[in-house]
Amino acid sequence: MTIQSILGAIVIGAVIGAIGRLLLPGRQAIGWILTIVVGIVAALLGTLLAQVLGVQTTPGIDWIELVMQVVLAIVGVGLVAGLRRGTRI
């Protein structure tokens, strides 16, 4: 892995996490750093899932893969927010 690929993953993860957080209804009690981490994980899992399902890579934006990543980010943000809400005193 190069510095460029790591920075790219952080930027893409931030965007995917932010989109997932914006599309999830209600208020999420998690910070932006945790949102970025969830977004990075969602982006990686979405890409892996797309490859496993045989989604073809196309020139330009891979919309199916992007939708998978955003859906996983929504689920991830919801899970993390729910877990954090349960641990508060």
Secondary structure as UniProt FT lines:
FT   HELIX           3..23
FT   HELIX           32..52
FT   TURN            53..54
FT   HELIX           63..87
//
